């Protein structure tokens, strides 16, 4: 979901942070499946390539509900960020 109802308004830096750290622009956690620990150390070039691919996808417009997780997240996700 890339355009106005998804990540389409995120900057390149925000998308790269989302991929690497699993954090949205508002500071909340994306939650599973992000972040994948293997993505934390990817190069800037590889992260930019992922962002370019995502933004090249056709737009999808739909309602995106707030994420709610009914499972305990692993410690590696860090402390909860509640806004």
MODELLER restraints for C-alpha pairs under 7 A, 6 or more apart:
rsr = mdl.restraints
at = mdl.atoms
rsr.add(forms.Gaussian(group=physical.xy_distance, feature=features.Distance(at['CA:1:A'], at['CA:7:A']), mean=6.65, stdev=0.5))
rsr.add(forms.Gaussian(group=physical.xy_distance, feature=features.Distance(at['CA:1:A'], at['CA:59:A']), mean=6.65, stdev=0.5))
rsr.add(forms.Gaussian(group=physical.xy_distance, feature=features.Distance(at['CA:1:A'], at['CA:60:A']), mean=5.35, stdev=0.5))
rsr.add(forms.Gaussian(group=physical.xy_distance, feature=features.Distance(at['CA:2:A'], at['CA:8:A']), mean=4.69, stdev=0.5))
rsr.add(forms.Gaussian(group=physical.xy_distance, feature=features.Distance(at['CA:2:A'], at['CA:54:A']), mean=6.93, stdev=0.5))
rsr.add(forms.Gaussian(group=physical.xy_distance, feature=features.Distance(at['CA:2:A'], at['CA:55:A']), mean=6.29, stdev=0.5))
rsr.add(forms.Gaussian(group=physical.xy_distance, feature=features.Distance(at['CA:2:A'], at['CA:59:A']), mean=5.64, stdev=0.5))
rsr.add(forms.Gaussian(group=physical.xy_distance, feature=features.Distance(at['CA:2:A'], at['CA:60:A']), mean=6.55, stdev=0.5))
rsr.add(forms.Gaussian(group=physical.xy_distance, feature=features.Distance(at['CA:3:A'], at['CA:9:A']), mean=6.92, stdev=0.5))
rsr.add(forms.Gaussian(group=physical.xy_distance, feature=features.Distance(at['CA:3:A'], at['CA:59:A']), mean=5.22, stdev=0.5))
rsr.add(forms.Gaussian(group=physical.xy_distance, feature=features.Distance(at['CA:3:A'], at['CA:60:A']), mean=6.46, stdev=0.5))
rsr.add(forms.Gaussian(group=physical.xy_distance, feature=features.Distance(at['CA:5:A'], at['CA:61:A']), mean=5.84, stdev=0.5))
rsr.add(forms.Gaussian(group=physical.xy_distance, feature=features.Distance(at['CA:5:A'], at['CA:62:A']), mean=6.35, stdev=0.5))
rsr.add(forms.Gaussian(group=physical.xy_distance, feature=features.Distance(at['CA:5:A'], at['CA:63:A']), mean=6.82, stdev=0.5))
rsr.add(forms.Gaussian(group=physical.xy_distance, feature=features.Distance(at['CA:5:A'], at['CA:64:A']), mean=6.69, stdev=0.5))
rsr.add(forms.Gaussian(group=physical.xy_distance, feature=features.Distance(at['CA:12:A'], at['CA:51:A']), mean=6.76, stdev=0.5))
rsr.add(forms.Gaussian(group=physical.xy_distance, feature=features.Distance(at['CA:14:A'], at['CA:25:A']), mean=5.88, stdev=0.5))
rsr.add(forms.Gaussian(group=physical.xy_distance, feature=features.Distance(at['CA:15:A'], at['CA:51:A']), mean=6.60, stdev=0.5))
rsr.add(forms.Gaussian(group=physical.xy_distance, feature=features.Distance(at['CA:16:A'], at['CA:47:A']), mean=5.93, stdev=0.5))
rsr.add(forms.Gaussian(group=physical.xy_distance, feature=features.Distance(at['CA:17:A'], at['CA:23:A']), mean=6.36, stdev=0.5))
rsr.add(forms.Gaussian(group=physical.xy_distance, feature=features.Distance(at['CA:18:A'], at['CA:24:A']), mean=5.77, stdev=0.5))
rsr.add(forms.Gaussian(group=physical.xy_distance, feature=features.Distance(at['CA:19:A'], at['CA:34:A']), mean=6.65, stdev=0.5))
rsr.add(forms.Gaussian(group=physical.xy_distance, feature=features.Distance(at['CA:19:A'], at['CA:35:A']), mean=6.08, stdev=0.5))
rsr.add(forms.Gaussian(group=physical.xy_distance, feature=features.Distance(at['CA:19:A'], at['CA:39:A']), mean=6.70, stdev=0.5))
rsr.add(forms.Gaussian(group=physical.xy_distance, feature=features.Distance(at['CA:20:A'], at['CA:35:A']), mean=5.94, stdev=0.5))
rsr.add(forms.Gaussian(group=physical.xy_distance, feature=features.Distance(at['CA:20:A'], at['CA:39:A']), mean=5.30, stdev=0.5))
rsr.add(forms.Gaussian(group=physical.xy_distance, feature=features.Distance(at['CA:20:A'], at['CA:40:A']), mean=4.34, stdev=0.5))
rsr.add(forms.Gaussian(group=physical.xy_distance, feature=features.Distance(at['CA:21:A'], at['CA:35:A']), mean=5.34, stdev=0.5))
rsr.add(forms.Gaussian(group=physical.xy_distance, feature=features.Distance(at['CA:21:A'], at['CA:40:A']), mean=6.42, stdev=0.5))
rsr.add(forms.Gaussian(group=physical.xy_distance, feature=features.Distance(at['CA:22:A'], at['CA:29:A']), mean=5.86, stdev=0.5))
rsr.add(forms.Gaussian(group=physical.xy_distance, feature=features.Distance(at['CA:22:A'], at['CA:30:A']), mean=5.16, stdev=0.5))
rsr.add(forms.Gaussian(group=physical.xy_distance, feature=features.Distance(at['CA:22:A'], at['CA:31:A']), mean=6.56, stdev=0.5))
rsr.add(forms.Gaussian(group=physical.xy_distance, feature=features.Distance(at['CA:22:A'], at['CA:34:A']), mean=4.78, stdev=0.5))
rsr.add(forms.Gaussian(group=physical.xy_distance, feature=features.Distance(at['CA:22:A'], at['CA:35:A']), mean=4.34, stdev=0.5))
rsr.add(forms.Gaussian(group=physical.xy_distance, feature=features.Distance(at['CA:23:A'], at['CA:29:A']), mean=4.67, stdev=0.5))
rsr.add(forms.Gaussian(group=physical.xy_distance, feature=features.Distance(at['CA:23:A'], at['CA:30:A']), mean=5.52, stdev=0.5))
rsr.add(forms.Gaussian(group=physical.xy_distance, feature=features.Distance(at['CA:24:A'], at['CA:30:A']), mean=6.07, stdev=0.5))
rsr.add(forms.Gaussian(group=physical.xy_distance, feature=features.Distance(at['CA:27:A'], at['CA:81:A']), mean=6.97, stdev=0.5))
rsr.add(forms.Gaussian(group=physical.xy_distance, feature=features.Distance(at['CA:28:A'], at['CA:81:A']), mean=5.44, stdev=0.5))
rsr.add(forms.Gaussian(group=physical.xy_distance, feature=features.Distance(at['CA:28:A'], at['CA:82:A']), mean=6.66, stdev=0.5))
rsr.add(forms.Gaussian(group=physical.xy_distance, feature=features.Distance(at['CA:29:A'], at['CA:81:A']), mean=6.77, stdev=0.5))
